[in-house]
Amino acid sequence: MPKTSLTREQIQQYAQLSPFELKNIFIDLAKEAQADQPGQKGKSSVQMLNAGRGNPNWTATGPREAFYALGYFALDESRRVWTADNLGGMPEEQGSYERFDTFVRRHPDLPGIELLAQCVQLGIQRFGFDKDAFVHELTDSSIGDNYPVPDRILHHTQEIVRGYIADEMFAKKPPAGDFSYFATEGGTAAMCYIFDSLMKNGILRKGDKIALMVPVFTPYIEIPELDTYEFDVTYVQASMFAEAGVREWRYPQEEVAKLEDPEIKLVCLVNPSNPPSLALSQRVANQIKDIVATKNPNLLIVTDDVYGTFVEGFRSIAADLPRNTLLVYSYSKHYGCTGWRLGVIGLHDDNVIDEMLAKLPAADKDRLNKRYGTLTLEPEKIRFIDRLVADSRQVALNHTAGLSLPQQVMLSLFSLFDLLDEGQEYKLRIRRIVQQRLELLLEGAQMKVAEDPHRAGYYIELDLMAQAQLEHGEEFAAYLEKSYEPVDPLFRLARQTGVVLLNGGGFEGPEWSVRVSLANLDDLDYLKIGHHLRAIFNDYAEEWRASKG
């Protein structure tokens, strides 16, 4: 990246990159800004403020402490079976709960032990777990001395996840019947597994029509373009305005109506959305329900609900359309655990995908019977949720499939923590954090967003062109479009102020919009980012006035 100013042609070239790759260019520019503007005592007068990535700067400490406390008990259990220098045995199930209870009473000062005991009791009381079986699953899994069995998800872990999703994604009103879950290496692995298995099983085919509700997390845009898929993509645009000049980021009825086309086989959405960070309205959910009931009954829905816990009363579309929906959830953002790689795929036991598999042509069934024939004598009866697991390990390694057991224990403890009063207090606290940061950003930028009770506030997408029209009219907006590339404000921010944001166009949002992560910097940093954004915006206005003169 040269230190000299970039030409418009160079900026155009860089704008072809994924926003997450373009971010690295902005980081280099911000570092140059720091180097070029030395301050007092050798420190730069420019502070790099990278609000381009969604990794939160908080962590849930309580469940982690409980995990480490569990580790001490698990080692006691191992040494009880076989004791030698640095060598133990496999923990035993019989009597494990009584030994755990004794361990808790003998170690009252061990950090995390009280919360761990609460989690264990909650599991027993809410889900009716056998005490020894539950404690043994936690204990043996935390040591990681076995392969995952069942490979899709551990028995008690699945029940806990069902409870967590029912409370947090279904607003404590889950649909009738059960969802089965597959524990995955975060939401990103879940996305890859879903697209791969839908293709492998002939549910989707190369060149099929799918829809994306946009703006949306960039990989959902980029994956369909790969030569493996080459899907024909229809974009459902969140193009509504709340009032003059203020974008609402909601879907008009005519945009959602695009899903009526029976040739559209799949629609993907992030809910709450990324970057606008708004939960899907019940109006749109009802419209999609009506479309499935009438015009497009086999429409598949992939809903990525990672930010659902940031919205009061959030209810996933999977609760309204359980038969048609694959639910993706990641623990990463809520618990500040992106490094743990914890996610799940949920599919209702009564679903249209399994029905589609049963109705495939004979040639496809023969092909799939051969593919899965090493797993069972009746491969046609393998459910799609279990085919996901086999496909994730190229079928041949199905016997070693599954998320690592220590990861599944952490996933269980995060879920159980949420179901306790302490977890609910934690949830409210992180909601307040992002809302405070949003208010500070808008204060500094002297901009406003539409009032919306379903705003998660984990990100915000600011439409700079709409702001230009609001403040200075159509003439100024036309000047910006004619004179600059839509990503020009981001290059200026990075080079002049050290601020790193992402381009909203990279999420299939308006080209002149910017995405700000409200999760990864200190509160007052967002006030500074707002001030810098306002200064850049005002610079454009001055240049426009000068051009007129």
Solvent accessible surface area in square Angstrom, and as a share of the most:
residue,aa,sasa,rsa
1,M,70,0.31
2,P,57,0.36
3,K,122,0.51
4,T,103,0.60
5,S,106,0.69
6,L,30,0.15
7,T,71,0.41
8,R,91,0.33
9,E,111,0.50
10,Q,65,0.29
11,I,11,0.06
12,Q,78,0.35
13,Q,132,0.59
14,Y,56,0.21
15,A,31,0.24
16,Q,148,0.66
17,L,75,0.37
18,S,27,0.17
19,P,3,0.02
20,F,49,0.20
21,E,94,0.42
22,L,0,0.00
23,K,22,0.09
24,N,70,0.36
25,I,29,0.14
26,F,0,0.00
27,I,34,0.17
28,D,62,0.32
29,L,5,0.03
30,A,0,0.00
31,K,112,0.47
32,E,21,0.09
33,A,0,0.00
34,Q,56,0.25
35,A,71,0.55
36,D,63,0.33
37,Q,69,0.31
38,P,100,0.63
39,G,34,0.32
40,Q,159,0.71
41,K,197,0.84
42,G,74,0.71
43,K,150,0.64
44,S,42,0.27
45,S,79,0.51
46,V,14,0.08
47,Q,89,0.40
48,M,48,0.22
49,L,3,0.02
50,N,35,0.18
51,A,0,0.00
52,G,0,0.00
53,R,149,0.54
54,G,7,0.06
55,N,60,0.31
56,P,8,0.05
57,N,71,0.36
58,W,24,0.08
59,T,75,0.44
60,A,1,0.01
61,T,92,0.53
62,G,22,0.21
63,P,0,0.00
64,R,36,0.13
65,E,78,0.35
66,A,0,0.00
67,F,26,0.11
68,Y,129,0.49
69,A,1,0.01
70,L,2,0.01
71,G,24,0.23
72,Y,129,0.49
73,F,3,0.01
74,A,1,0.00
75,L,81,0.40
76,D,66,0.34
77,E,5,0.02
78,S,13,0.08
79,R,132,0.48
80,R,126,0.46
81,V,60,0.35
82,W,151,0.53
83,T,102,0.59
84,A,53,0.41
85,D,137,0.71
86,N,166,0.85
87,L,78,0.39
88,G,31,0.30
89,G,14,0.13
90,M,111,0.50
91,P,7,0.05
92,E,82,0.37
93,E,79,0.35
94,Q,157,0.70
95,G,24,0.23
96,S,1,0.01
97,Y,36,0.14
98,E,126,0.57
99,R,50,0.18
100,F,5,0.02
101,D,52,0.27
102,T,32,0.19
103,F,16,0.07
104,V,28,0.16
105,R,158,0.58
106,R,180,0.66
107,H,74,0.33
108,P,97,0.61
109,D,134,0.70
110,L,37,0.18
111,P,84,0.53
112,G,13,0.12
113,I,5,0.03
114,E,130,0.58
115,L,22,0.11
116,L,0,0.00
117,A,22,0.17
118,Q,65,0.29
119,C,1,0.00
120,V,2,0.01
121,Q,60,0.27
122,L,31,0.15
123,G,0,0.00
124,I,21,0.11
125,Q,136,0.60
126,R,106,0.39
127,F,46,0.19
128,G,63,0.60
129,F,17,0.07
130,D,91,0.47
131,K,95,0.40
132,D,38,0.20
133,A,25,0.20
134,F,0,0.00
135,V,2,0.01
136,H,40,0.18
137,E,25,0.11
138,L,4,0.02
139,T,1,0.00
140,D,12,0.06
141,S,4,0.02
142,S,20,0.13
143,I,60,0.30
144,G,37,0.36
145,D,45,0.23
146,N,71,0.36
147,Y,142,0.54
148,P,15,0.09
149,V,117,0.67
150,P,71,0.45
151,D,36,0.19
152,R,31,0.11
153,I,5,0.02
154,L,9,0.04
155,H,107,0.48
156,H,14,0.06
157,T,2,0.01
158,Q,24,0.11
159,E,48,0.21
160,I,0,0.00
161,V,0,0.00
162,R,52,0.19
163,G,6,0.06
164,Y,0,0.00
165,I,0,0.00
166,A,15,0.11
167,D,25,0.13
168,E,12,0.05
169,M,0,0.00
170,F,5,0.02
171,A,28,0.21
172,K,148,0.63
173,K,127,0.54
174,P,71,0.45
175,P,23,0.14
176,A,94,0.73
177,G,57,0.55
178,D,70,0.36
179,F,10,0.04
180,S,3,0.02
181,Y,1,0.01
182,F,5,0.02
183,A,1,0.01
184,T,1,0.00
185,E,50,0.23
186,G,0,0.00
187,G,12,0.12
188,T,66,0.38
189,A,16,0.12
190,A,0,0.00
191,M,6,0.03
192,C,74,0.44
193,Y,36,0.14
194,I,1,0.00
195,F,2,0.01
196,D,41,0.21
197,S,0,0.00
198,L,0,0.00
199,M,39,0.17
200,K,63,0.27
201,N,0,0.00
202,G,7,0.07
203,I,12,0.06
204,L,1,0.01
205,R,104,0.38
206,K,113,0.48
207,G,40,0.38
208,D,22,0.11
209,K,52,0.22
210,I,0,0.00
211,A,0,0.00
212,L,0,0.00
213,M,2,0.01
214,V,0,0.00
215,P,5,0.03
216,V,0,0.00
217,F,46,0.19
218,T,3,0.02
219,P,33,0.21
220,Y,0,0.00
221,I,15,0.08
222,E,66,0.29
223,I,23,0.12
224,P,0,0.00
225,E,113,0.51
226,L,96,0.48
227,D,102,0.53
228,T,76,0.44
229,Y,18,0.07
230,E,88,0.40
231,F,16,0.07
232,D,74,0.38
233,V,35,0.20
234,T,32,0.19
235,Y,59,0.23
236,V,0,0.00
237,Q,64,0.28
238,A,5,0.04
239,S,48,0.31
240,M,64,0.28
241,F,93,0.39
242,A,50,0.39
243,E,91,0.41
244,A,88,0.68
245,G,21,0.20
246,V,8,0.05
247,R,43,0.16
248,E,42,0.19
249,W,14,0.05
250,R,19,0.07
251,Y,19,0.07
252,P,15,0.10
253,Q,126,0.56
254,E,121,0.54
255,E,26,0.12
256,V,0,0.00
257,A,31,0.24
258,K,73,0.31
259,L,0,0.00
260,E,59,0.27
261,D,44,0.23
262,P,96,0.60
263,E,109,0.49
264,I,2,0.01
265,K,79,0.33
266,L,0,0.00
267,V,1,0.00
268,C,0,0.00
269,L,4,0.02
270,V,10,0.06
271,N,3,0.02
272,P,0,0.00
273,S,12,0.08
274,N,3,0.02
275,P,0,0.00
276,P,1,0.01
277,S,0,0.00
278,L,6,0.03
279,A,4,0.03
280,L,27,0.13
281,S,20,0.13
282,Q,93,0.41
283,R,106,0.39
284,V,1,0.00
285,A,6,0.05
286,N,74,0.38
287,Q,28,0.13
288,I,1,0.00
289,K,77,0.33
290,D,84,0.44
291,I,4,0.02
292,V,15,0.08
293,A,84,0.65
294,T,83,0.48
295,K,112,0.47
296,N,6,0.03
297,P,77,0.48
298,N,83,0.43
299,L,0,0.00
300,L,2,0.01
301,I,0,0.00
302,V,3,0.01
303,T,0,0.00
304,D,11,0.06
305,D,0,0.00
306,V,12,0.07
307,Y,8,0.03
308,G,0,0.00
309,T,2,0.01
310,F,6,0.02
311,V,3,0.02
312,E,124,0.56
313,G,55,0.53
314,F,8,0.03
315,R,76,0.28
316,S,0,0.00
317,I,2,0.01
318,A,0,0.00
319,A,7,0.05
320,D,30,0.15
321,L,18,0.09
322,P,24,0.15
323,R,82,0.30
324,N,8,0.04
325,T,1,0.00
326,L,1,0.00
327,L,0,0.00
328,V,0,0.00
329,Y,0,0.00
330,S,9,0.06
331,Y,0,0.00
332,S,5,0.03
333,K,36,0.15
334,H,0,0.00
335,Y,0,0.00
336,G,10,0.10
337,C,3,0.02
338,T,33,0.19
339,G,72,0.69
340,W,58,0.20
341,R,82,0.30
342,L,0,0.00
343,G,0,0.00
344,V,0,0.00
345,I,0,0.00
346,G,0,0.00
347,L,3,0.02
348,H,14,0.06
349,D,63,0.33
350,D,73,0.38
351,N,5,0.03
352,V,3,0.02
353,I,2,0.01
354,D,36,0.19
355,E,71,0.32
356,M,40,0.18
357,L,14,0.07
358,A,66,0.51
359,K,161,0.68
360,L,22,0.11
361,P,82,0.51
362,A,76,0.59
363,A,78,0.61
364,D,18,0.10
365,K,52,0.22
366,D,94,0.49
367,R,105,0.38
368,L,6,0.03
369,N,41,0.21
370,K,173,0.73
371,R,63,0.23
372,Y,1,0.00
373,G,32,0.31
374,T,120,0.70
375,L,60,0.30
376,T,51,0.29
377,L,179,0.89
378,E,94,0.42
379,P,18,0.11
380,E,99,0.44
381,K,147,0.62
382,I,26,0.13
383,R,76,0.28
384,F,0,0.00
385,I,3,0.02
386,D,45,0.23
387,R,8,0.03
388,L,0,0.00
389,V,2,0.01
390,A,0,0.00
391,D,5,0.03
392,S,21,0.13
393,R,58,0.21
394,Q,129,0.57
395,V,12,0.07
396,A,80,0.62
397,L,95,0.47
398,N,31,0.16
399,H,131,0.59
400,T,43,0.25
401,A,1,0.00
402,G,12,0.12
403,L,3,0.02
404,S,51,0.33
405,L,8,0.04
406,P,39,0.24
407,Q,33,0.15
408,Q,0,0.00
409,V,3,0.02
410,M,0,0.00
411,L,0,0.00
412,S,1,0.01
413,L,0,0.00
414,F,0,0.00
415,S,0,0.00
416,L,0,0.00
417,F,13,0.05
418,D,1,0.00
419,L,28,0.14
420,L,23,0.12
421,D,112,0.58
422,E,67,0.30
423,G,0,0.00
424,Q,65,0.29
425,E,96,0.43
426,Y,21,0.08
427,K,18,0.08
428,L,81,0.40
429,R,121,0.44
430,I,3,0.02
431,R,29,0.11
432,R,143,0.52
433,I,47,0.24
434,V,0,0.00
435,Q,59,0.26
436,Q,79,0.35
437,R,13,0.05
438,L,8,0.04
439,E,106,0.48
440,L,20,0.10
441,L,0,0.00
442,L,25,0.13
443,E,114,0.51
444,G,0,0.00
445,A,0,0.00
446,Q,121,0.54
447,M,16,0.07
448,K,116,0.49
449,V,29,0.16
450,A,7,0.06
451,E,173,0.78
452,D,27,0.14
453,P,118,0.74
454,H,76,0.34
455,R,22,0.08
456,A,0,0.00
457,G,0,0.00
458,Y,0,0.00
459,Y,5,0.02
460,I,1,0.00
461,E,1,0.01
462,L,8,0.04
463,D,17,0.09
464,L,7,0.03
465,M,23,0.10
466,A,6,0.05
467,Q,18,0.08
468,A,0,0.00
469,Q,72,0.32
470,L,78,0.39
471,E,64,0.29
472,H,50,0.22
473,G,29,0.27
474,E,121,0.54
475,E,101,0.45
476,F,0,0.00
477,A,4,0.03
478,A,57,0.44
479,Y,41,0.16
480,L,2,0.01
481,E,104,0.46
482,K,167,0.71
483,S,39,0.25
484,Y,38,0.14
485,E,21,0.10
486,P,36,0.23
487,V,6,0.04
488,D,15,0.08
489,P,2,0.01
490,L,3,0.01
491,F,10,0.04
492,R,38,0.14
493,L,0,0.00
494,A,0,0.00
495,R,61,0.22
496,Q,90,0.40
497,T,18,0.10
498,G,0,0.00
499,V,0,0.00
500,V,0,0.00
501,L,1,0.01
502,L,0,0.00
503,N,9,0.05
504,G,0,0.00
505,G,15,0.14
506,G,18,0.17
507,F,0,0.00
508,E,52,0.23
509,G,12,0.11
510,P,32,0.20
511,E,104,0.47
512,W,16,0.05
513,S,2,0.02
514,V,3,0.02
515,R,2,0.01
516,V,0,0.00
517,S,0,0.00
518,L,0,0.00
519,A,0,0.00
520,N,29,0.15
521,L,27,0.13
522,D,93,0.48
523,D,51,0.26
524,L,113,0.56
525,D,14,0.07
526,Y,0,0.00
527,L,40,0.20
528,K,86,0.36
529,I,0,0.00
530,G,0,0.00
531,H,97,0.43
532,H,59,0.26
533,L,2,0.01
534,R,20,0.07
535,A,50,0.38
536,I,4,0.02
537,F,7,0.03
538,N,63,0.33
539,D,56,0.29
540,Y,5,0.02
541,A,3,0.02
542,E,102,0.46
543,E,55,0.25
544,W,24,0.08
545,R,110,0.40
546,A,76,0.59
547,S,70,0.45
548,K,118,0.50
549,G,102,0.98
